Amino acid sequence: MWHGQDDAQNLGSIMTNAHNITSIYVSPVYRCMEAARKIEEGASLHNIKMKIDPGLLEWAATFGEVLSLEELLRAGFNISQESEPLMEATDINVRETMKDYCIRSQRTFTHCLEDHRQTAREGTMLVVAHQMTMLKIPIDSAKERIPFFLELVQLGAKLPYLGHVWLSKDGNI
């Protein structure tokens, strides 16, 4: 087992004690799926199916191979087949600008939040995605500011492999 899997499983144990996780949204890249599975195991969330949303992919110029729903199911991931993502990976323009990426990320994050409110009605929403998507986009989208790519790279270089952020209803981070 690689070190990151231990970290993800430990994070899951910590999360389950502090938060009532009722929804899990994941980017369809294998490394995010694997981290989500380990968090799910550590938090004993086997009854919650992961919701896949390609809109959570990192900037199109940098994201790797995206696995299909069928490939993820064959790999044994606990995935909801009823969930409706905001978009499919094929809908993402591979030449998207940083502004396009930020808008996509903000729209996807909002879509996941609305889905959580409608389906779970309570509890905590867990989102497992990429550094840039999870850390910079919700913060800057609240300020209506598009970050520069260099800002994102510099921020990402300071983060541990399995960084995490808690956003509260009142906007605190």
Number of C-alpha atoms within 10 A of each C-alpha: 5 6 8 16 18 15 18 24 21 16 20 24 18 14 18 16 10 10 13 14 20 18 24 22 28 27 25 26 22 16 15 18 23 18 23 27 24 22 26 27 16 22 22 14 18 12 9 15 19 26 22 28 23 25 28 30 26 22 24 17 13 8 12 13 8 16 16 15 15 10 11 18 14 9 10 9 16 18 20 16 13 8 15 14 18 18 14 13 18 9 10 17 13 13 11 14 14 16 14 16 24 25 16 23 25 22 17 21 22 14 17 27 16 13 19 20 15 10 11 14 12 13 13 20 20 23 23 25 26 21 21 20 24 20 20 18 24 20 16 14 16 10 9 12 12 16 15 10 14 9 11 16 12 10 14 17 10 9 12 10 13 15 15 15 9 11 13 9 6 6 10 8 10
